[in-house]
Amino acid sequence: MLPIFLFLCIAYTLIGLYEINNERISYPMNEYIYHILVVIISTLVGFRAYDMGEDTTRYYEKFFDGSHYAYAVHGEVGSYLLMEMAYQLNSPRLFFALVAFVVMPIYMKAMKEYPTVKNSLGWGYMLFLGTTVGLSAVCSYERQVIACGVVLYATKYLLSRNILKYTILIMLASTFHISSFFLIVLYPLTAREVKYENVLIVGVILCEVIKVSYEYISLILPHYGLYFTDFSDDGHGIKQMVLYCLMYVIFAMGYIKYRKDFRYNVFFKIYTLGIVLLLCFYPMLGVSVSVRIAFVCLSYMFLLLGYCVEIDNAYIRMISKVSFTVALTALYFYAMDVANMIPFDIDGF
């Protein structure tokens, strides 16, 4: 058993060393710290106990009864191949380890390299630890998390405006979770010429199209159709809604300063689409499913937070950073408790 506070201390210490020494020690040494952090969190996530995460036990059941082949039938060939590899080796643990060691480096790379502000990794990582689309999602939504990792990696081609490479990666992401195919719409939405009101309109239209066609979705993809008939809200729904909407307000305030920053606009447009999806589907499907639908778009919050603490006034900047640190630490414990991950178990400890 690995106590949750120990995991928190390890993560905060390493991320603090990386950020504080970013310009004070040699580049290779600081990169060692970064890679150690990636290995540690990948190991903890990949070798977590079998009952950690909302969907983890369901994946184990699919291994035991061999029903994971259904993913290939419905087009998710990538997920099937990963699960089949673990199935043939009679090691379900291998699947979770592969997901963790593929996804976590991508998440960390995106937080570290894509934002234009310094020290973005630390803030993005802290937010990742404390939100339901962060660590608790990585410990549960395995197929969708792989797809999200591929989409985050593809962000570099949104920024460089390379439609061919972006499309190829979206197609790859859809082999892990078929819903990723719809994210091809992010390419035109993140163009410089597209206004935020256009993002809102497209988001609402997309929601209505999905709502109208859910019967066809249920027919073609029955394992997704269940989401439309299983409304669930565990009592934490309103709190999550408030959290994501509050973060949107914070990012909107950051937009005042970074409105001419192309990368900020790309990330903020995608997060805006996520909020639209979340709000539109919540009354119909509840928080759990609506968060999953908006999952990838909401994940761009990890790339946005670093901008919002870089305030010009040194005194206000210090207060904001301390406040964010305290708030995110509290959020971490709350999110892990909601996800039934306290204490955080890892096999062998």
Secondary structure per residue as TSV (DSSP state, phi and psi in degrees):
chain	resnum	aa	ss	phi	psi
A	1	M	-	360.0	130.6
A	2	L	-	-112.4	109.4
A	3	P	-	-56.7	143.8
A	4	I	H	-62.4	-33.7
A	5	F	H	-70.1	-28.6
A	6	L	H	-68.8	-42.2
A	7	F	H	-58.6	-43.8
A	8	L	H	-62.6	-44.8
A	9	C	H	-64.1	-42.3
A	10	I	H	-60.7	-47.0
A	11	A	H	-63.7	-47.5
A	12	Y	H	-65.3	-39.3
A	13	T	H	-64.3	-48.0
A	14	L	H	-67.0	-41.9
A	15	I	H	-67.6	-34.2
A	16	G	H	-66.2	-43.2
A	17	L	H	-60.0	-42.4
A	18	Y	H	-63.6	-47.9
A	19	E	H	-71.7	-43.4
A	20	I	H	-65.0	-39.2
A	21	N	T	-94.2	12.7
A	22	N	T	-55.8	-33.3
A	23	E	T	-119.3	8.6
A	24	R	T	-109.5	-21.8
A	25	I	S	-121.4	170.7
A	26	S	-	-63.5	149.9
A	27	Y	H	-57.0	-47.2
A	28	P	H	-59.5	-40.8
A	29	M	H	-62.9	-43.5
A	30	N	H	-67.8	-33.2
A	31	E	H	-67.4	-31.0
A	32	Y	H	-61.8	-43.3
A	33	I	H	-59.5	-44.6
A	34	Y	H	-61.4	-46.1
A	35	H	H	-68.9	-33.8
A	36	I	H	-62.4	-42.8
A	37	L	H	-59.9	-44.6
A	38	V	H	-62.4	-43.6
A	39	V	H	-65.0	-42.2
A	40	I	H	-62.4	-50.9
A	41	I	H	-69.1	-33.5
A	42	S	H	-64.8	-39.7
A	43	T	H	-66.3	-45.9
A	44	L	H	-61.7	-42.8
A	45	V	H	-72.5	-42.9
A	46	G	H	-70.3	-28.4
A	47	F	T	-114.7	30.5
A	48	R	B	-68.5	164.1
A	49	A	-	-63.6	153.7
A	50	Y	T	-65.6	-22.2
A	51	D	T	-99.7	13.5
A	52	M	-	-93.5	125.5
A	53	G	S	105.8	140.0
A	54	E	T	-58.6	-39.2
A	55	D	T	-103.6	-3.7
A	56	T	H	-58.7	-47.1
A	57	T	H	-64.2	-30.8
A	58	R	H	-66.2	-37.6
A	59	Y	H	-66.8	-38.8
A	60	Y	H	-61.4	-40.3
A	61	E	H	-61.6	-39.4
A	62	K	H	-66.9	-33.4
A	63	F	H	-66.2	-44.1
A	64	F	H	-69.8	-34.9
A	65	D	H	-100.4	-0.5
A	66	G	T	70.9	17.4
A	67	S	T	-83.1	2.8
A	68	H	T	-67.6	-13.4
A	69	Y	H	-60.7	-22.4
A	70	A	H	-61.3	-27.5
A	71	Y	H	-62.6	-39.8
A	72	A	H	-66.1	-37.9
A	73	V	H	-61.2	-35.8
A	74	H	T	-94.2	13.5
A	75	G	T	97.3	-5.2
A	76	E	-	-92.6	66.6
A	77	V	H	-66.0	-38.0
A	78	G	H	-60.4	-46.2
A	79	S	H	-63.3	-41.3
A	80	Y	H	-60.7	-45.0
A	81	L	H	-63.7	-41.4
A	82	L	H	-63.7	-44.4
A	83	M	H	-69.7	-35.7
A	84	E	H	-67.0	-37.2
A	85	M	H	-59.8	-47.4
A	86	A	H	-66.5	-36.1
A	87	Y	H	-65.4	-44.2
A	88	Q	H	-65.2	-32.0
A	89	L	T	-88.0	2.4
A	90	N	T	54.3	42.7
A	91	S	-	-140.2	85.0
A	92	P	H	-55.8	-31.8
A	93	R	H	-57.8	-31.8
A	94	L	H	-60.9	-38.4
A	95	F	H	-61.0	-48.3
A	96	F	H	-66.5	-36.5
A	97	A	H	-66.7	-42.6
A	98	L	H	-61.0	-44.4
A	99	V	H	-59.8	-47.5
A	100	A	H	-62.9	-44.8
A	101	F	H	-78.3	-10.6
A	102	V	H	-92.7	-45.4
A	103	V	H	-76.7	-46.5
A	104	M	H	-61.2	-42.7
A	105	P	H	-60.0	-34.4
A	106	I	H	-69.0	-45.6
A	107	Y	H	-56.3	-47.9
A	108	M	H	-66.1	-40.3
A	109	K	H	-62.4	-42.9
A	110	A	H	-62.6	-44.0
A	111	M	H	-66.5	-32.8
A	112	K	H	-83.8	-37.2
A	113	E	H	-109.1	-26.8
A	114	Y	S	-78.6	-41.9
A	115	P	S	-65.5	153.6
A	116	T	S	-88.1	-10.2
A	117	V	S	-90.7	155.9
A	118	K	T	-76.4	159.4
A	119	N	T	58.8	30.9
A	120	S	H	-75.2	-26.0
A	121	L	H	-62.4	-46.4
A	122	G	H	-59.4	-48.6
A	123	W	H	-69.3	-41.3
A	124	G	H	-63.0	-38.7
A	125	Y	H	-68.3	-41.7
A	126	M	H	-62.6	-41.3
A	127	L	H	-67.2	-36.8
A	128	F	H	-59.1	-40.9
A	129	L	H	-66.8	-27.9
A	130	G	T	-110.4	14.0
A	131	T	S	-124.6	157.2
A	132	T	T	-72.8	-12.7
A	133	V	T	-99.3	8.7
A	134	G	T	-106.2	-118.9
A	135	L	H	-59.1	-44.3
A	136	S	H	-64.3	-30.9
A	137	A	H	-71.9	-41.5
A	138	V	H	-63.1	-28.0
A	139	C	T	-86.8	10.5
A	140	S	T	-141.2	-58.8
A	141	Y	-	-84.9	66.5
A	142	E	H	-55.3	-52.6
A	143	R	H	-65.5	-44.0
A	144	Q	H	-68.8	-31.4
A	145	V	H	-67.7	-40.6
A	146	I	H	-61.2	-45.4
A	147	A	H	-60.5	-41.8
A	148	C	H	-63.0	-39.9
A	149	G	H	-61.0	-42.1
A	150	V	H	-64.1	-41.3
A	151	V	H	-65.6	-41.3
A	152	L	H	-61.5	-41.1
A	153	Y	H	-62.7	-38.5
A	154	A	H	-68.0	-11.8
A	155	T	H	-57.7	-31.2
A	156	K	H	-59.8	-28.3
A	157	Y	H	-87.9	-17.3
A	158	L	H	-69.3	-39.8
A	159	L	H	-71.9	-36.9
A	160	S	T	-90.0	-3.0
A	161	R	T	57.8	50.7
A	162	N	-	-107.4	93.8
A	163	I	H	-67.7	-32.8
A	164	L	H	-65.5	-51.6
A	165	K	H	-65.7	-36.8
A	166	Y	H	-63.9	-43.4
A	167	T	H	-63.7	-41.3
A	168	I	H	-60.5	-43.5
A	169	L	H	-69.8	-34.9
A	170	I	H	-65.1	-39.2
A	171	M	H	-63.8	-39.0
A	172	L	H	-63.9	-44.5
A	173	A	H	-59.6	-36.1
A	174	S	H	-69.5	-16.7
A	175	T	T	-76.8	-13.6
A	176	F	T	-99.1	-35.9
A	177	H	-	-148.9	113.3
A	178	I	G	-60.8	-25.4
A	179	S	G	-64.1	-20.0
A	180	S	G	-62.7	-21.0
A	181	F	G	-57.3	-35.5
A	182	F	G	-66.1	-17.2
A	183	L	G	-75.7	-0.2
A	184	I	G	-60.1	-23.8
A	185	V	G	-67.2	-17.0
A	186	L	H	-65.8	-28.2
A	187	Y	H	-63.3	-54.5
A	188	P	H	-67.4	-32.6
A	189	L	H	-67.6	-26.2
A	190	T	T	-94.9	8.0
A	191	A	S	-65.2	150.8
A	192	R	T	-57.8	-35.6
A	193	E	T	-75.5	-17.2
A	194	V	-	-80.0	128.9
A	195	K	-	-88.0	163.1
A	196	Y	H	-66.7	-32.3
A	197	E	H	-64.0	-29.9
A	198	N	H	-67.6	-37.1
A	199	V	H	-62.7	-43.0
A	200	L	H	-61.5	-44.6
A	201	I	H	-63.4	-46.6
A	202	V	H	-62.4	-40.4
A	203	G	H	-60.5	-45.7
A	204	V	H	-64.7	-43.3
A	205	I	H	-61.7	-43.6
A	206	L	H	-60.9	-41.9
A	207	C	H	-61.3	-45.8
A	208	E	H	-65.6	-38.6
A	209	V	H	-62.7	-43.7
A	210	I	H	-65.8	-41.4
A	211	K	H	-62.9	-43.3
A	212	V	H	-67.7	-34.5
A	213	S	T	-99.3	13.2
A	214	Y	H	-64.1	-28.1
A	215	E	H	-65.7	-38.7
A	216	Y	H	-69.8	-37.6
A	217	I	H	-62.5	-41.9
A	218	S	H	-63.4	-33.2
A	219	L	H	-74.4	-44.7
A	220	I	H	-78.7	-41.4
A	221	L	-	-124.8	78.6
A	222	P	H	-59.5	-31.1
A	223	H	H	-71.5	-17.9
A	224	Y	H	-89.3	-28.5
A	225	G	H	-61.1	-28.0
A	226	L	H	-59.6	-31.6
A	227	Y	H	-62.6	-31.1
A	228	F	H	-80.7	-14.1
A	229	T	H	-112.1	1.1
A	230	D	-	-121.3	74.3
A	231	F	-	-68.0	130.5
A	232	S	-	-146.5	140.0
A	233	D	-	-147.1	114.0
A	234	D	-	-82.6	10.4
A	235	G	S	97.4	-13.4
A	236	H	-	-99.7	3.2
A	237	G	H	-59.5	-48.9
A	238	I	H	-62.5	-38.3
A	239	K	H	-63.7	-41.1
A	240	Q	H	-66.4	-42.0
A	241	M	H	-59.4	-44.3
A	242	V	H	-62.1	-42.0
A	243	L	H	-60.0	-52.1
A	244	Y	H	-67.3	-34.8
A	245	C	H	-71.8	-36.7
A	246	L	H	-63.3	-41.8
A	247	M	H	-63.0	-34.5
A	248	Y	H	-64.1	-40.6
A	249	V	H	-62.2	-42.2
A	250	I	H	-62.7	-43.7
A	251	F	H	-68.2	-33.3
A	252	A	H	-65.3	-36.4
A	253	M	H	-67.3	-38.0
A	254	G	H	-64.8	-29.7
A	255	Y	H	-61.4	-30.9
A	256	I	H	-57.7	-38.9
A	257	K	H	-85.1	-35.2
A	258	Y	H	-110.1	23.6
A	259	R	T	-62.5	-21.3
A	260	K	T	-96.5	-0.4
A	261	D	-	-84.5	113.0
A	262	F	H	-59.4	-42.9
A	263	R	H	-65.2	-42.1
A	264	Y	H	-59.0	-43.1
A	265	N	H	-64.1	-38.3
A	266	V	H	-61.5	-49.9
A	267	F	H	-64.6	-41.9
A	268	F	H	-70.4	-35.3
A	269	K	H	-63.9	-42.0
A	270	I	H	-66.3	-42.2
A	271	Y	H	-64.8	-37.0
A	272	T	H	-59.6	-43.8
A	273	L	H	-60.8	-39.5
A	274	G	H	-61.5	-41.9
A	275	I	H	-64.6	-40.3
A	276	V	H	-61.1	-46.8
A	277	L	H	-61.4	-42.6
A	278	L	H	-61.5	-48.8
A	279	L	H	-69.4	-35.8
A	280	C	H	-71.5	-37.7
A	281	F	H	-91.4	-17.6
A	282	Y	H	-57.8	-47.2
A	283	P	H	-61.7	-28.2
A	284	M	H	-89.7	-38.2
A	285	L	H	-118.1	-11.3
A	286	G	H	85.3	172.7
A	287	V	H	-70.9	-40.0
A	288	S	H	-59.7	-49.3
A	289	V	H	-74.6	-39.9
A	290	S	H	-64.8	-35.2
A	291	V	H	-65.7	-38.1
A	292	R	H	-65.0	-39.5
A	293	I	H	-64.0	-38.9
A	294	A	T	-92.7	5.8
A	295	F	H	-51.5	-54.4
A	296	V	H	-63.3	-45.3
A	297	C	H	-64.4	-40.0
A	298	L	H	-66.8	-25.8
A	299	S	T	-64.9	-16.4
A	300	Y	T	-72.4	-5.5
A	301	M	H	-62.1	-28.6
A	302	F	H	-66.4	-24.8
A	303	L	H	-90.8	-14.2
A	304	L	H	-95.4	-30.7
A	305	L	H	-61.7	-37.3
A	306	G	H	-56.7	-31.9
A	307	Y	H	-66.2	-36.3
A	308	C	H	-80.1	-9.7
A	309	V	T	-102.3	-5.8
A	310	E	-	-86.2	72.2
A	311	I	-	-89.2	140.3
A	312	D	S	-62.9	-42.0
A	313	N	S	-71.7	120.6
A	314	A	H	-62.2	-40.1
A	315	Y	H	-65.8	-47.5
A	316	I	H	-66.2	-36.1
A	317	R	H	-62.0	-41.9
A	318	M	H	-63.9	-45.2
A	319	I	H	-62.5	-42.6
A	320	S	H	-65.8	-38.6
A	321	K	H	-68.4	-40.9
A	322	V	H	-64.1	-43.8
A	323	S	H	-62.6	-43.8
A	324	F	H	-64.3	-39.5
A	325	T	H	-62.1	-46.8
A	326	V	H	-63.3	-46.1
A	327	A	H	-64.0	-42.1
A	328	L	H	-71.2	-32.6
A	329	T	H	-64.8	-45.6
A	330	A	H	-62.6	-40.2
A	331	L	H	-63.6	-35.7
A	332	Y	H	-59.3	-50.9
A	333	F	H	-64.5	-39.4
A	334	Y	H	-63.7	-47.0
A	335	A	H	-63.4	-40.8
A	336	M	H	-68.0	-34.2
A	337	D	H	-68.1	-43.8
A	338	V	H	-60.2	-38.6
A	339	A	T	-84.5	8.2
A	340	N	T	57.8	40.9
A	341	M	-	-112.3	14.8
A	342	I	S	-108.5	121.1
A	343	P	S	-76.5	153.9
A	344	F	-	-77.2	113.1
A	345	D	-	-95.1	143.2
A	346	I	B	-139.9	132.3
A	347	D	T	-58.7	133.5
A	348	G	T	97.5	-7.2
A	349	F	-	-115.9	360.0
